[in-house]
Amino acid sequence: MKIEIEEENKNRITFKIENESDTLCNIIVKYLSTKKNVDFVAYKRKHFTENYTYLTIEMNSTKEKRQLPIIKDMIVSEVDDIINNLEKNIII
């Protein structure tokens, strides 16, 4: 999986994720939507033939300008945790 930042501003960031399915993105959205400091989280594919998924996360607008580093750290940590848990629990 390759993740890069597609767009960012004070409280919102969009990641471009390469070679990931709807399954992982649904898990990430479901998980992050339970976090108190997340106002909005969603993903989309611009076209079904495209190999990229775009994940957008918006943090509480009442927080300080330091939100962006928090978002970046949170998404990397959460995705790593989700993938590790899936790998432990999936029998191939």
C-alpha positions in Angstrom: 0.0 0.0 0.0 1.3 3.5 -0.9 -0.3 6.5 0.8 0.4 10.1 -0.2 -1.2 13.4 0.7 -3.4 14.6 -2.1 -4.7 17.8 -0.5 -4.5 19.4 2.9 -5.6 22.5 4.8 -6.0 23.5 8.5 -8.4 20.8 9.6 -8.9 18.6 6.6 -6.6 16.2 4.8 -7.2 13.9 1.8 -5.0 10.9 1.3 -4.4 9.2 -2.0 -4.2 5.4 -1.4 -2.9 3.1 -4.1 -4.0 -0.5 -4.6 -6.5 -0.8 -1.8 -10.0 -2.1 -1.9 -13.3 -0.8 -0.6 -13.0 -3.2 2.3 -10.0 -1.6 3.9 -11.4 1.9 3.3 -14.7 1.0 4.8 -13.0 -0.3 7.9 -10.9 2.9 8.2 -14.0 5.1 7.8 -16.0 3.1 10.3 -13.1 3.2 12.9 -12.3 6.9 12.5 -15.9 7.9 12.6 -16.0 6.8 16.3 -13.2 9.2 17.2 -14.4 12.3 19.1 -12.0 14.7 17.3 -13.1 13.6 13.8 -16.0 15.5 12.3 -16.0 13.9 8.9 -14.4 10.9 7.2 -15.2 9.4 3.9 -13.6 7.8 0.9 -14.2 7.7 -2.8 -12.9 6.4 -6.1 -13.0 8.9 -8.9 -13.5 6.1 -11.5 -13.7 2.3 -11.1 -10.8 1.8 -13.5 -8.5 4.0 -11.4 -6.2 2.2 -9.0 -6.5 4.9 -6.3 -8.9 5.6 -3.4 -9.1 9.0 -1.8 -9.7 9.1 2.0 -10.8 12.5 3.4 -10.6 13.3 7.1 -11.8 16.5 8.8 -11.0 17.2 12.4 -13.0 19.4 14.8 -12.9 22.9 13.5 -12.7 24.3 17.1 -9.2 22.9 17.6 -6.0 24.7 17.0 -4.1 25.0 13.8 -1.9 22.1 14.8 -4.6 19.6 13.7 -2.8 18.5 10.5 0.1 16.8 12.1 -2.3 15.1 14.5 -4.4 13.8 11.5 -1.3 12.5 9.7 0.0 10.7 12.8 -3.4 9.4 13.6 -4.1 8.0 10.1 -0.7 6.3 9.8 -1.1 4.8 13.3 -4.7 3.7 12.8 -4.1 2.1 9.4 -1.1 0.2 10.7 -3.1 -1.1 13.6 -6.0 -2.1 11.4 -3.8 -3.9 8.9 -1.9 -5.7 11.7 -5.1 -6.8 13.3 -6.5 -8.1 10.0 -3.3 -10.0 9.3 -3.4 -11.7 12.7 -7.0 -12.7 12.3 -7.2 -13.8 8.7 -6.4 -17.4 7.9 -5.3 -18.0 4.4 
